[in-house]
Amino acid sequence: MTKLDCNVTSCLHNADNCCCKNAIIVEGSSAKECCQTCCGSFDENKGNAFKNLFKTPENRLEIDCEAVNCIYNEDRHCAAEHIGITGKGASDASQTECSSFRAR
């Protein structure tokens, strides 16, 4: 499993820079750089009305990856030991990115 740091605090699943999901998907099938990827698992926390209190923040999780041009992509799964998802203030998935993406 990959260690994940996520600074997308506007996401419903973010808690303490970790994710409360047990798996995420990074999108960007034709990405050639970080800004062409995004976290497909992003869900906006509108108005902080609800925080995911029923799940534990995970710092290691499964990452499915559609960014096939990334050196860490192995059969559509992330093989990196550690990645970062960024997008402070994001209101939709397109405003997030995998900051660890490295082109082949």
CNS distance restraints for C-alpha pairs under 8 A (distance, minus, plus):
assign (resid   1 and name CA) (resid  60 and name CA) 5.65 0.50 0.50
assign (resid   1 and name CA) (resid  61 and name CA) 5.16 0.50 0.50
assign (resid   1 and name CA) (resid  62 and name CA) 5.40 0.50 0.50
assign (resid   1 and name CA) (resid  63 and name CA) 7.77 0.50 0.50
assign (resid   1 and name CA) (resid  79 and name CA) 7.96 0.50 0.50
assign (resid   1 and name CA) (resid  81 and name CA) 7.41 0.50 0.50
assign (resid   2 and name CA) (resid  60 and name CA) 5.13 0.50 0.50
assign (resid   2 and name CA) (resid  61 and name CA) 5.54 0.50 0.50
assign (resid   2 and name CA) (resid  62 and name CA) 6.38 0.50 0.50
assign (resid   2 and name CA) (resid  63 and name CA) 7.07 0.50 0.50
assign (resid   2 and name CA) (resid  78 and name CA) 7.33 0.50 0.50
assign (resid   2 and name CA) (resid  79 and name CA) 7.09 0.50 0.50
assign (resid   2 and name CA) (resid  80 and name CA) 6.22 0.50 0.50
assign (resid   2 and name CA) (resid  81 and name CA) 4.97 0.50 0.50
assign (resid   2 and name CA) (resid  82 and name CA) 5.51 0.50 0.50
assign (resid   2 and name CA) (resid  83 and name CA) 7.19 0.50 0.50
assign (resid   3 and name CA) (resid  59 and name CA) 5.43 0.50 0.50
assign (resid   3 and name CA) (resid  60 and name CA) 4.24 0.50 0.50
assign (resid   3 and name CA) (resid  61 and name CA) 6.67 0.50 0.50
assign (resid   3 and name CA) (resid  81 and name CA) 6.02 0.50 0.50
assign (resid   3 and name CA) (resid  82 and name CA) 4.51 0.50 0.50
assign (resid   3 and name CA) (resid  83 and name CA) 6.37 0.50 0.50
assign (resid   4 and name CA) (resid  18 and name CA) 6.62 0.50 0.50
assign (resid   4 and name CA) (resid  19 and name CA) 7.69 0.50 0.50
assign (resid   4 and name CA) (resid  59 and name CA) 5.37 0.50 0.50
assign (resid   4 and name CA) (resid  60 and name CA) 5.89 0.50 0.50
assign (resid   4 and name CA) (resid  61 and name CA) 7.20 0.50 0.50
assign (resid   4 and name CA) (resid  82 and name CA) 5.89 0.50 0.50
assign (resid   4 and name CA) (resid  83 and name CA) 5.23 0.50 0.50
assign (resid   4 and name CA) (resid  84 and name CA) 5.78 0.50 0.50
assign (resid   4 and name CA) (resid  85 and name CA) 7.47 0.50 0.50
assign (resid   5 and name CA) (resid  17 and name CA) 5.70 0.50 0.50
assign (resid   5 and name CA) (resid  18 and name CA) 5.75 0.50 0.50
assign (resid   5 and name CA) (resid  59 and name CA) 6.95 0.50 0.50
assign (resid   5 and name CA) (resid  82 and name CA) 7.83 0.50 0.50
assign (resid   5 and name CA) (resid  83 and name CA) 6.42 0.50 0.50
assign (resid   5 and name CA) (resid  84 and name CA) 4.77 0.50 0.50
assign (resid   5 and name CA) (resid  85 and name CA) 6.36 0.50 0.50
assign (resid   6 and name CA) (resid  14 and name CA) 7.18 0.50 0.50
assign (resid   6 and name CA) (resid  17 and name CA) 4.78 0.50 0.50
assign (resid   6 and name CA) (resid  18 and name CA) 5.59 0.50 0.50
assign (resid   6 and name CA) (resid  19 and name CA) 7.00 0.50 0.50
assign (resid   6 and name CA) (resid  84 and name CA) 5.67 0.50 0.50
assign (resid   6 and name CA) (resid  85 and name CA) 4.68 0.50 0.50
assign (resid   6 and name CA) (resid  86 and name CA) 6.07 0.50 0.50
assign (resid   7 and name CA) (resid  14 and name CA) 7.88 0.50 0.50
assign (resid   7 and name CA) (resid  17 and name CA) 5.35 0.50 0.50
assign (resid   7 and name CA) (resid  84 and name CA) 7.89 0.50 0.50
assign (resid   7 and name CA) (resid  85 and name CA) 6.47 0.50 0.50
assign (resid   7 and name CA) (resid  86 and name CA) 5.32 0.50 0.50
assign (resid   7 and name CA) (resid  87 and name CA) 6.64 0.50 0.50
assign (resid   7 and name CA) (resid  88 and name CA) 6.14 0.50 0.50
assign (resid   8 and name CA) (resid  14 and name CA) 6.76 0.50 0.50
assign (resid   8 and name CA) (resid  17 and name CA) 7.53 0.50 0.50
assign (resid   8 and name CA) (resid  85 and name CA) 7.06 0.50 0.50
assign (resid   8 and name CA) (resid  86 and name CA) 5.69 0.50 0.50
assign (resid   8 and name CA) (resid  87 and name CA) 5.09 0.50 0.50
assign (resid   8 and name CA) (resid  88 and name CA) 4.93 0.50 0.50
assign (resid   8 and name CA) (resid  89 and name CA) 6.82 0.50 0.50
assign (resid   8 and name CA) (resid  90 and name CA) 6.78 0.50 0.50
assign (resid   8 and name CA) (resid  96 and name CA) 7.39 0.50 0.50
assign (resid   9 and name CA) (resid  14 and name CA) 5.72 0.50 0.50
assign (resid   9 and name CA) (resid  15 and name CA) 7.45 0.50 0.50
assign (resid   9 and name CA) (resid  17 and name CA) 7.24 0.50 0.50
assign (resid   9 and name CA) (resid  88 and name CA) 6.43 0.50 0.50
assign (resid   9 and name CA) (resid  89 and name CA) 7.06 0.50 0.50
assign (resid  10 and name CA) (resid  14 and name CA) 7.47 0.50 0.50
assign (resid  10 and name CA) (resid  44 and name CA) 5.89 0.50 0.50
assign (resid  10 and name CA) (resid  45 and name CA) 5.57 0.50 0.50
assign (resid  10 and name CA) (resid  46 and name CA) 7.87 0.50 0.50
assign (resid  10 and name CA) (resid  88 and name CA) 7.08 0.50 0.50
assign (resid  10 and name CA) (resid  89 and name CA) 5.73 0.50 0.50
assign (resid  10 and name CA) (resid  90 and name CA) 6.11 0.50 0.50
assign (resid  10 and name CA) (resid  91 and name CA) 6.97 0.50 0.50
assign (resid  11 and name CA) (resid  42 and name CA) 5.91 0.50 0.50
assign (resid  11 and name CA) (resid  43 and name CA) 5.36 0.50 0.50
assign (resid  11 and name CA) (resid  44 and name CA) 4.69 0.50 0.50
assign (resid  11 and name CA) (resid  45 and name CA) 5.23 0.50 0.50
assign (resid  11 and name CA) (resid  90 and name CA) 7.69 0.50 0.50
assign (resid  12 and name CA) (resid  42 and name CA) 7.53 0.50 0.50
assign (resid  12 and name CA) (resid  43 and name CA) 5.53 0.50 0.50
assign (resid  12 and name CA) (resid  44 and name CA) 5.54 0.50 0.50
assign (resid  12 and name CA) (resid  45 and name CA) 4.38 0.50 0.50
assign (resid  12 and name CA) (resid  50 and name CA) 7.51 0.50 0.50
assign (resid  12 and name CA) (resid  51 and name CA) 6.13 0.50 0.50
assign (resid  12 and name CA) (resid  52 and name CA) 6.48 0.50 0.50
assign (resid  13 and name CA) (resid  19 and name CA) 5.46 0.50 0.50
assign (resid  13 and name CA) (resid  20 and name CA) 5.04 0.50 0.50
assign (resid  13 and name CA) (resid  21 and name CA) 6.51 0.50 0.50
assign (resid  13 and name CA) (resid  42 and name CA) 7.55 0.50 0.50
assign (resid  13 and name CA) (resid  43 and name CA) 7.18 0.50 0.50
assign (resid  13 and name CA) (resid  51 and name CA) 7.59 0.50 0.50
assign (resid  13 and name CA) (resid  52 and name CA) 6.17 0.50 0.50
assign (resid  14 and name CA) (resid  18 and name CA) 5.65 0.50 0.50
assign (resid  14 and name CA) (resid  19 and name CA) 4.83 0.50 0.50
assign (resid  14 and name CA) (resid  20 and name CA) 6.27 0.50 0.50
assign (resid  14 and name CA) (resid  57 and name CA) 7.47 0.50 0.50
assign (resid  15 and name CA) (resid  19 and name CA) 6.18 0.50 0.50
assign (resid  15 and name CA) (resid  20 and name CA) 6.83 0.50 0.50
assign (resid  15 and name CA) (resid  57 and name CA) 5.85 0.50 0.50
assign (resid  16 and name CA) (resid  57 and name CA) 7.32 0.50 0.50
assign (resid  18 and name CA) (resid  57 and name CA) 5.37 0.50 0.50
assign (resid  18 and name CA) (resid  58 and name CA) 5.68 0.50 0.50
assign (resid  18 and name CA) (resid  59 and name CA) 5.34 0.50 0.50
assign (resid  19 and name CA) (resid  57 and name CA) 5.19 0.50 0.50
assign (resid  19 and name CA) (resid  58 and name CA) 5.39 0.50 0.50
assign (resid  19 and name CA) (resid  59 and name CA) 6.79 0.50 0.50
assign (resid  20 and name CA) (resid  52 and name CA) 7.24 0.50 0.50
assign (resid  20 and name CA) (resid  55 and name CA) 5.61 0.50 0.50
assign (resid  20 and name CA) (resid  56 and name CA) 5.53 0.50 0.50
assign (resid  20 and name CA) (resid  57 and name CA) 4.28 0.50 0.50
assign (resid  20 and name CA) (resid  58 and name CA) 5.69 0.50 0.50
assign (resid  21 and name CA) (resid  55 and name CA) 7.62 0.50 0.50
assign (resid  21 and name CA) (resid  57 and name CA) 7.51 0.50 0.50
assign (resid  21 and name CA) (resid  58 and name CA) 7.15 0.50 0.50
assign (resid  22 and name CA) (resid  58 and name CA) 6.92 0.50 0.50
assign (resid  22 and name CA) (resid  61 and name CA) 5.55 0.50 0.50
assign (resid  22 and name CA) (resid  62 and name CA) 6.64 0.50 0.50
assign (resid  23 and name CA) (resid  61 and name CA) 5.52 0.50 0.50
assign (resid  23 and name CA) (resid  62 and name CA) 4.62 0.50 0.50
assign (resid  23 and name CA) (resid  63 and name CA) 5.61 0.50 0.50
assign (resid  23 and name CA) (resid  64 and name CA) 7.41 0.50 0.50
assign (resid  24 and name CA) (resid  39 and name CA) 7.28 0.50 0.50
assign (resid  24 and name CA) (resid  40 and name CA) 7.20 0.50 0.50
assign (resid  24 and name CA) (resid  41 and name CA) 5.48 0.50 0.50
assign (resid  24 and name CA) (resid  61 and name CA) 7.79 0.50 0.50
assign (resid  24 and name CA) (resid  62 and name CA) 6.65 0.50 0.50
assign (resid  24 and name CA) (resid  63 and name CA) 5.10 0.50 0.50
assign (resid  24 and name CA) (resid  64 and name CA) 6.21 0.50 0.50
assign (resid  25 and name CA) (resid  39 and name CA) 6.04 0.50 0.50
assign (resid  25 and name CA) (resid  40 and name CA) 5.31 0.50 0.50
assign (resid  25 and name CA) (resid  41 and name CA) 5.86 0.50 0.50
assign (resid  25 and name CA) (resid  63 and name CA) 5.65 0.50 0.50
assign (resid  25 and name CA) (resid  64 and name CA) 4.60 0.50 0.50
assign (resid  25 and name CA) (resid  65 and name CA) 5.56 0.50 0.50
assign (resid  25 and name CA) (resid  66 and name CA) 7.44 0.50 0.50
assign (resid  26 and name CA) (resid  37 and name CA) 6.70 0.50 0.50
assign (resid  26 and name CA) (resid  38 and name CA) 5.66 0.50 0.50
assign (resid  26 and name CA) (resid  39 and name CA) 4.71 0.50 0.50
assign (resid  26 and name CA) (resid  40 and name CA) 5.63 0.50 0.50
assign (resid  26 and name CA) (resid  41 and name CA) 7.70 0.50 0.50
assign (resid  26 and name CA) (resid  63 and name CA) 7.12 0.50 0.50
assign (resid  26 and name CA) (resid  64 and name CA) 6.29 0.50 0.50
assign (resid  26 and name CA) (resid  65 and name CA) 4.72 0.50 0.50
assign (resid  26 and name CA) (resid  66 and name CA) 5.99 0.50 0.50
assign (resid  26 and name CA) (resid  67 and name CA) 6.88 0.50 0.50
assign (resid  26 and name CA) (resid  98 and name CA) 7.10 0.50 0.50
assign (resid  27 and name CA) (resid  37 and name CA) 5.44 0.50 0.50
assign (resid  27 and name CA) (resid  38 and name CA) 5.25 0.50 0.50
assign (resid  27 and name CA) (resid  39 and name CA) 6.15 0.50 0.50
assign (resid  27 and name CA) (resid  40 and name CA) 5.74 0.50 0.50
assign (resid  27 and name CA) (resid  65 and name CA) 6.29 0.50 0.50
assign (resid  27 and name CA) (resid  66 and name CA) 4.95 0.50 0.50
assign (resid  27 and name CA) (resid  67 and name CA) 5.96 0.50 0.50
assign (resid  28 and name CA) (resid  36 and name CA) 5.88 0.50 0.50
assign (resid  28 and name CA) (resid  37 and name CA) 4.37 0.50 0.50
assign (resid  28 and name CA) (resid  38 and name CA) 6.55 0.50 0.50
assign (resid  28 and name CA) (resid  66 and name CA) 5.72 0.50 0.50
assign (resid  28 and name CA) (resid  67 and name CA) 4.72 0.50 0.50
assign (resid  28 and name CA) (resid  68 and name CA) 7.92 0.50 0.50
assign (resid  29 and name CA) (resid  66 and name CA) 4.94 0.50 0.50
assign (resid  29 and name CA) (resid  67 and name CA) 4.51 0.50 0.50
assign (resid  29 and name CA) (resid  68 and name CA) 5.82 0.50 0.50
assign (resid  29 and name CA) (resid  69 and name CA) 7.46 0.50 0.50
assign (resid  30 and name CA) (resid  36 and name CA) 7.79 0.50 0.50
assign (resid  30 and name CA) (resid  67 and name CA) 6.64 0.50 0.50
assign (resid  30 and name CA) (resid  68 and name CA) 7.33 0.50 0.50
assign (resid  30 and name CA) (resid  69 and name CA) 7.03 0.50 0.50
assign (resid  31 and name CA) (resid  35 and name CA) 7.95 0.50 0.50
assign (resid  31 and name CA) (resid  36 and name CA) 4.89 0.50 0.50
assign (resid  31 and name CA) (resid  37 and name CA) 6.09 0.50 0.50
assign (resid  31 and name CA) (resid  67 and name CA) 6.06 0.50 0.50
assign (resid  31 and name CA) (resid  68 and name CA) 7.90 0.50 0.50
assign (resid  31 and name CA) (resid  69 and name CA) 6.56 0.50 0.50
assign (resid  32 and name CA) (resid  36 and name CA) 6.81 0.50 0.50
assign (resid  32 and name CA) (resid  69 and name CA) 6.62 0.50 0.50
assign (resid  32 and name CA) (resid  70 and name CA) 7.88 0.50 0.50
assign (resid  32 and name CA) (resid 103 and name CA) 5.80 0.50 0.50
assign (resid  33 and name CA) (resid  37 and name CA) 7.44 0.50 0.50
assign (resid  33 and name CA) (resid 101 and name CA) 6.66 0.50 0.50
assign (resid  33 and name CA) (resid 102 and name CA) 6.91 0.50 0.50
assign (resid  33 and name CA) (resid 103 and name CA) 6.48 0.50 0.50
assign (resid  34 and name CA) (resid  97 and name CA) 6.12 0.50 0.50
assign (resid  34 and name CA) (resid  98 and name CA) 5.84 0.50 0.50
assign (resid  34 and name CA) (resid  99 and name CA) 5.57 0.50 0.50
assign (resid  34 and name CA) (resid 100 and name CA) 7.17 0.50 0.50
assign (resid  34 and name CA) (resid 101 and name CA) 5.30 0.50 0.50
assign (resid  34 and name CA) (resid 102 and name CA) 7.44 0.50 0.50
assign (resid  35 and name CA) (resid  97 and name CA) 5.85 0.50 0.50
assign (resid  35 and name CA) (resid  98 and name CA) 7.71 0.50 0.50
assign (resid  35 and name CA) (resid  99 and name CA) 7.95 0.50 0.50
assign (resid  36 and name CA) (resid  97 and name CA) 7.24 0.50 0.50
assign (resid  37 and name CA) (resid  67 and name CA) 7.01 0.50 0.50
assign (resid  37 and name CA) (resid  94 and name CA) 7.92 0.50 0.50
assign (resid  37 and name CA) (resid  96 and name CA) 7.54 0.50 0.50
assign (resid  37 and name CA) (resid  97 and name CA) 5.03 0.50 0.50
assign (resid  37 and name CA) (resid  98 and name CA) 5.94 0.50 0.50
assign (resid  37 and name CA) (resid 101 and name CA) 7.96 0.50 0.50
assign (resid  38 and name CA) (resid  93 and name CA) 5.91 0.50 0.50
assign (resid  38 and name CA) (resid  94 and name CA) 5.77 0.50 0.50
assign (resid  38 and name CA) (resid  95 and name CA) 7.17 0.50 0.50
assign (resid  38 and name CA) (resid  96 and name CA) 4.93 0.50 0.50
assign (resid  38 and name CA) (resid  97 and name CA) 4.09 0.50 0.50
assign (resid  38 and name CA) (resid  98 and name CA) 6.07 0.50 0.50
assign (resid  39 and name CA) (resid  85 and name CA) 7.23 0.50 0.50
assign (resid  39 and name CA) (resid  93 and name CA) 5.77 0.50 0.50
assign (resid  39 and name CA) (resid  94 and name CA) 7.78 0.50 0.50
assign (resid  39 and name CA) (resid  96 and name CA) 5.99 0.50 0.50
assign (resid  39 and name CA) (resid  97 and name CA) 6.15 0.50 0.50
assign (resid  39 and name CA) (resid  98 and name CA) 7.06 0.50 0.50
assign (resid  40 and name CA) (resid  93 and name CA) 5.99 0.50 0.50
assign (resid  41 and name CA) (resid  93 and name CA) 7.57 0.50 0.50
assign (resid  42 and name CA) (resid  92 and name CA) 6.92 0.50 0.50
assign (resid  42 and name CA) (resid  93 and name CA) 5.39 0.50 0.50
assign (resid  43 and name CA) (resid  92 and name CA) 7.12 0.50 0.50
assign (resid  43 and name CA) (resid  93 and name CA) 7.50 0.50 0.50
assign (resid  44 and name CA) (resid  90 and name CA) 7.69 0.50 0.50
assign (resid  44 and name CA) (resid  91 and name CA) 5.73 0.50 0.50
assign (resid  44 and name CA) (resid  92 and name CA) 6.41 0.50 0.50
assign (resid  45 and name CA) (resid  49 and name CA) 7.26 0.50 0.50
assign (resid  45 and name CA) (resid  50 and name CA) 6.88 0.50 0.50
assign (resid  45 and name CA) (resid  51 and name CA) 7.45 0.50 0.50
assign (resid  46 and name CA) (resid  50 and name CA) 7.92 0.50 0.50
assign (resid  62 and name CA) (resid  77 and name CA) 7.83 0.50 0.50
assign (resid  62 and name CA) (resid  78 and name CA) 7.75 0.50 0.50
assign (resid  63 and name CA) (resid  77 and name CA) 5.89 0.50 0.50
assign (resid  63 and name CA) (resid  78 and name CA) 5.48 0.50 0.50
assign (resid  64 and name CA) (resid  76 and name CA) 5.83 0.50 0.50
assign (resid  64 and name CA) (resid  77 and name CA) 4.47 0.50 0.50
assign (resid  64 and name CA) (resid  78 and name CA) 6.17 0.50 0.50
assign (resid  65 and name CA) (resid  73 and name CA) 6.53 0.50 0.50
assign (resid  65 and name CA) (resid  76 and name CA) 4.77 0.50 0.50
assign (resid  65 and name CA) (resid  77 and name CA) 4.99 0.50 0.50
assign (resid  65 and name CA) (resid  78 and name CA) 5.82 0.50 0.50
assign (resid  66 and name CA) (resid  76 and name CA) 5.66 0.50 0.50
assign (resid  66 and name CA) (resid  77 and name CA) 7.89 0.50 0.50
assign (resid  67 and name CA) (resid  73 and name CA) 6.89 0.50 0.50
assign (resid  67 and name CA) (resid  76 and name CA) 7.52 0.50 0.50
assign (resid  68 and name CA) (resid  73 and name CA) 5.79 0.50 0.50
assign (resid  68 and name CA) (resid  76 and name CA) 6.65 0.50 0.50
assign (resid  69 and name CA) (resid  73 and name CA) 7.33 0.50 0.50
assign (resid  69 and name CA) (resid 102 and name CA) 7.98 0.50 0.50
assign (resid  69 and name CA) (resid 103 and name CA) 5.60 0.50 0.50
assign (resid  69 and name CA) (resid 104 and name CA) 5.65 0.50 0.50
assign (resid  70 and name CA) (resid 101 and name CA) 5.80 0.50 0.50
assign (resid  70 and name CA) (resid 102 and name CA) 5.16 0.50 0.50
assign (resid  70 and name CA) (resid 103 and name CA) 4.71 0.50 0.50
assign (resid  70 and name CA) (resid 104 and name CA) 5.58 0.50 0.50
assign (resid  71 and name CA) (resid 101 and name CA) 7.67 0.50 0.50
assign (resid  71 and name CA) (resid 102 and name CA) 5.80 0.50 0.50
assign (resid  71 and name CA) (resid 103 and name CA) 5.95 0.50 0.50
assign (resid  71 and name CA) (resid 104 and name CA) 5.05 0.50 0.50
assign (resid  72 and name CA) (resid  78 and name CA) 5.53 0.50 0.50
assign (resid  72 and name CA) (resid  79 and name CA) 5.05 0.50 0.50
assign (resid  72 and name CA) (resid  80 and name CA) 5.37 0.50 0.50
assign (resid  72 and name CA) (resid 101 and name CA) 7.69 0.50 0.50
assign (resid  72 and name CA) (resid 102 and name CA) 7.52 0.50 0.50
assign (resid  73 and name CA) (resid  77 and name CA) 5.57 0.50 0.50
assign (resid  73 and name CA) (resid  78 and name CA) 4.95 0.50 0.50
assign (resid  73 and name CA) (resid  79 and name CA) 6.12 0.50 0.50
assign (resid  74 and name CA) (resid  78 and name CA) 6.26 0.50 0.50
assign (resid  74 and name CA) (resid  79 and name CA) 6.25 0.50 0.50
assign (resid  83 and name CA) (resid  98 and name CA) 7.27 0.50 0.50
assign (resid  83 and name CA) (resid  99 and name CA) 7.16 0.50 0.50
assign (resid  83 and name CA) (resid 100 and name CA) 5.25 0.50 0.50
assign (resid  84 and name CA) (resid  98 and name CA) 5.91 0.50 0.50
assign (resid  84 and name CA) (resid  99 and name CA) 5.40 0.50 0.50
assign (resid  84 and name CA) (resid 100 and name CA) 5.81 0.50 0.50
assign (resid  85 and name CA) (resid  96 and name CA) 6.87 0.50 0.50
assign (resid  85 and name CA) (resid  97 and name CA) 5.64 0.50 0.50
assign (resid  85 and name CA) (resid  98 and name CA) 4.64 0.50 0.50
assign (resid  85 and name CA) (resid  99 and name CA) 5.79 0.50 0.50
assign (resid  85 and name CA) (resid 100 and name CA) 7.74 0.50 0.50
assign (resid  86 and name CA) (resid  96 and name CA) 5.52 0.50 0.50
assign (resid  86 and name CA) (resid  97 and name CA) 5.44 0.50 0.50
assign (resid  86 and name CA) (resid  98 and name CA) 6.45 0.50 0.50
assign (resid  86 and name CA) (resid  99 and name CA) 6.32 0.50 0.50
assign (resid  87 and name CA) (resid  95 and name CA) 5.76 0.50 0.50
assign (resid  87 and name CA) (resid  96 and name CA) 4.24 0.50 0.50
assign (resid  87 and name CA) (resid  97 and name CA) 6.43 0.50 0.50
assign (resid  88 and name CA) (resid  96 and name CA) 7.82 0.50 0.50
assign (resid  90 and name CA) (resid  95 and name CA) 5.15 0.50 0.50
assign (resid  90 and name CA) (resid  96 and name CA) 6.41 0.50 0.50
assign (resid  91 and name CA) (resid  95 and name CA) 6.91 0.50 0.50
assign (resid  92 and name CA) (resid  96 and name CA) 7.52 0.50 0.50
